[in-house]
Amino acid sequence: MRHCGDRPNIKNPYVVTYSLGVTHAFTNNLSLEVGYVGNHGGNLTGFRDINQCAPNPTGACVRPYGTAYPYLSFIDQQSNFGVSNYNSLQATLTKRLSHGLNFTAGYTYGHDLDNGSISRFGYLPQNANNTNAEYADGDFDIRHRLTLTAGYALPSKKGFGQLLEGWKMNSILNLHSSQPWNVTDLENDFSGAGDSADRWDLLGKASDFPSGSSSIPFCTGPTNCSVLSSVSGIQSFYSPSASAAMWAKCAAAAPDPTTLAVGGCYVSRNGNSVIVPPLAGTFGTMGRNIFRDNGFKDLDFSVFKNFRIKERLNAEFRAEIFNLFNHPTVANPWGSQNGWAGGNDLGTSATFGCGCSTSDIAAGNPLIGSGGNRDIQFGLKLTF
């Protein structure tokens, strides 16, 4: 049984924002803004299980409030242990309309840190008695973000049927670097803490495990290593020799042969790093949000054509293309605020590390959503 409640005398969360910026005008139509923007959040609310079992290798769970409330397993308390910090450099170059051209280019280099980005869909801290151990890159930490919007009105020339006049091109470019994805083991309870919030041990580099359209290679023994493609649904097995080499890396790194036999292990695609279950009765050494997805790239383009029919009657024809180059964007395995969580469960080897969808489908916005495939639409507007 689970019980949720607020801590007595809970405090009001607060956020302090600070910024400093300068603007320089190069010409009457071209200007640059550069600034520092930051904020600090304190007394932020989050949940932790104050009735978490003491880690133990036998599964003999002793809960702190087991004697007083034997009918309660989990007691999730909302309290003010949350903290966040954000710092960024932001620059905007603006070209106002002149000679038919206008554009705005924006770049942000920022870093977001916290010990719990969201409450409703967020996982419980691995160790309820050490919430500071969750302090890491926030769910929304995107280090680099570049946006560019531009429009250009082509020079007009009088001609038959106004075919050489009234044309304008527009574009929107979005480039975002990778976003973190959090992991947990919902199937096993190697620590014995009873919260299904365990993480495993990482030997090597987190950057060796990027997410994608297929799962991260998984091994259950020296002859059974495989990977599953979410595109084809086909599970591909490695050769006996390759499987033996992958399992040998796991066995050499695993702190506990017993948990390794139960949970299996993950091996990076380049074979340099492994993820193995922790020693029974202990929490894993992996930190929160150490893995990254593949970022976001998108270019939208449109062409407008204006027709002047009469003095008070005009028409505008539009051709708009979203995701011009049809660049596939695989969803973040964790999904964060939309609760997608398609491939972040260490205990589910078939999908771990797999976005398993495009980001528009994962976010529930399949019609011209961010990351969807190419969409083309036409429109005609009459003004009178």
Beta strands, then each sheet from edge to edge (+ up, - down):
strand 1: 2-6
strand 2: 14-25
strand 3: 30-49
strand 4: 74-98
strand 5: 101-114
strand 6: 136-137
strand 7: 144-153
strand 8: 167-176
strand 9: 180-181
strand 10: 201-203
strand 11: 218-221
strand 12: 224-228
strand 13: 235-237
strand 14: 265-267
strand 15: 274-276
strand 16: 291-292
strand 17: 296-310
strand 18: 313-322
strand 19: 375-383
sheet 1: 1+ 4+ 3- 2+
sheet 2: 1+ 4+ 5- 6+
sheet 3: 1+ 4+ 5- 7+ 8- 17+ 18- 19+
sheet 4: 9+ 16-
sheet 5: 10+ 15- 14+ 11- 12+ 13-
end
